Amino acid sequence: MSMCVMWAEPVHKQSKSILMTQAYFNNLADQLCFQLSKAKNNISAAVCWFSHANIFDVLKKKF
């Protein structure tokens, strides 16, 4: 099975706001925890099920 985490982050350049997207195929849980810990405004996710303890711990700290 192949899995991917996509992360979008706003970038402001010369009075324009663009959305940069990065795809991760390795170390998904580590990448996701890192990106979630950087979130400042809101977190939106679409998931089928959720069972990763480390990711859950990062989310608990945000709320």
Rosetta silent file (secondary structure, phi, psi, omega in degrees, C-alpha in Angstrom):
SEQUENCE: MSMCVMWAEPVHKQSKSILMTQAYFNNLADQLCFQLSKAKNNISAAVCWFSHANIFDVLKKKF
SCORE:     score description
SCORE:     0.000 S_00000001
   1 L     0.000  138.642  178.733    0.000    0.000    0.000 S_00000001
   2 L  -107.102  137.442  179.747    1.253    3.475   -0.854 S_00000001
   3 L  -132.428  155.094 -178.162    0.510    6.493    1.340 S_00000001
   4 L  -147.160  142.867  172.378    1.179   10.194    1.038 S_00000001
   5 E  -112.324  128.434  177.211    0.778   13.245    3.256 S_00000001
   6 E  -106.995  137.156  179.984    0.072   16.554    1.521 S_00000001
   7 E  -131.928  127.832  178.425    0.798   19.816    3.268 S_00000001
   8 E  -113.545  138.065 -176.944   -0.183   23.266    2.004 S_00000001
   9 E  -139.528  129.976  179.299    1.321   26.431    3.397 S_00000001
  10 E   -69.235  140.550  177.018    0.614   30.059    2.406 S_00000001
  11 E  -128.333  131.395 -178.690    3.554   32.013    1.025 S_00000001
  12 E  -106.819  119.515  179.294    3.450   35.784    0.606 S_00000001
  13 E  -134.581  124.531  174.809    5.493   37.249   -2.232 S_00000001
  14 L    46.112   58.587  178.253    5.270   40.788   -3.577 S_00000001
  15 L    60.409   16.271  174.916    1.797   41.489   -2.188 S_00000001
  16 E  -116.308  143.384  176.461    0.491   38.162   -3.532 S_00000001
  17 E  -111.335  120.659  178.599   -0.503   35.212   -1.403 S_00000001
  18 E  -121.779  160.271 -178.974    0.064   31.794   -2.935 S_00000001
  19 E  -109.438  115.377  178.080   -0.363   28.310   -1.532 S_00000001
  20 E   -92.976  132.638 -179.759    2.691   26.048   -1.714 S_00000001
  21 E  -115.752  135.317  178.558    1.982   22.310   -1.544 S_00000001
  22 E  -125.741  134.215  176.892    4.494   19.658   -0.523 S_00000001
  23 E  -105.561  137.135  178.526    3.949   15.892   -0.751 S_00000001
  24 E  -119.329  134.033 -179.298    5.705   13.509    1.633 S_00000001
  25 L  -118.237  -10.603 -179.099    6.069    9.772    0.954 S_00000001
  26 L  -126.339  151.720  178.605    8.518    8.780    3.718 S_00000001
  27 L    51.177   47.829 -172.830    8.432    9.222    7.507 S_00000001
  28 H   -59.706  -45.561 -178.160    4.795   10.288    7.259 S_00000001
  29 H   -63.608  -42.123  178.982    4.025   10.362   10.978 S_00000001
  30 H   -63.962  -44.672  178.823    7.152   12.408   11.742 S_00000001
  31 H   -62.460  -43.604 -179.199    6.411   14.876    8.938 S_00000001
  32 H   -65.116  -44.046  177.489    2.793   15.214   10.010 S_00000001
  33 H   -60.934  -42.838  179.049    3.694   15.778   13.676 S_00000001
  34 H   -61.207  -48.395 -178.349    6.260   18.401   12.665 S_00000001
  35 H   -67.017  -40.111  178.024    3.815   20.283   10.422 S_00000001
  36 H   -63.732  -37.868 -179.650    0.983   20.086   12.968 S_00000001
  37 H   -67.861  -23.913  177.796    3.224   21.482   15.691 S_00000001
  38 H   -83.477  -14.705 -175.079    3.967   24.506   13.448 S_00000001
  39 L   -60.193  135.743 -177.993    0.275   25.270   12.806 S_00000001
  40 L  -114.311  -30.133 -173.843   -0.759   28.689   14.112 S_00000001
  41 L  -108.263  -58.830 -179.226   -4.347   29.337   12.997 S_00000001
  42 L  -153.326  161.652  178.727   -6.338   26.219   12.226 S_00000001
  43 L  -130.079  124.014  176.453   -6.009   22.563   11.354 S_00000001
  44 L  -122.207  138.220 -179.013   -8.332   20.830    8.890 S_00000001
  45 L  -146.741  147.787  172.351   -8.112   17.149    8.049 S_00000001
  46 L  -120.976  115.633 -176.767  -10.039   14.500    6.158 S_00000001
  47 L  -133.857  154.903  177.353   -9.300   11.019    7.455 S_00000001
  48 L   -85.605  -43.591  173.065  -10.800    7.573    7.200 S_00000001
  49 L  -153.176  164.507 -174.412   -9.689    6.541   10.701 S_00000001
  50 L  -138.378  118.799 -176.867   -7.257    7.866   13.243 S_00000001
  51 L  -146.132   10.367 -177.547   -5.088    5.721   15.496 S_00000001
  52 L   -88.936  116.332 -173.326   -1.541    7.107   15.649 S_00000001
  53 H   -62.867  -41.354 -178.806   -0.710    8.010   19.277 S_00000001
  54 H   -65.278  -41.943  178.251    2.061   10.527   18.523 S_00000001
  55 H   -65.235  -41.011  177.795   -0.086   12.483   16.070 S_00000001
  56 H   -60.752  -41.088  178.768   -2.943   12.456   18.566 S_00000001
  57 H   -62.663  -41.198  177.861   -0.617   13.859   21.263 S_00000001
  58 H   -63.706  -43.213  179.012    0.459   16.737   18.997 S_00000001
  59 H   -64.874  -38.740  179.045   -3.183   17.549   18.219 S_00000001
  60 H   -60.914  -36.701 -179.767   -4.142   17.463   21.919 S_00000001
  61 H   -68.145  -24.357 -178.668   -1.479   20.090   22.654 S_00000001
  62 H   -79.560  -20.450 -175.163   -3.030   22.384   20.018 S_00000001
  63 L  -115.184    0.000    0.000   -6.490   22.414   21.596 S_00000001
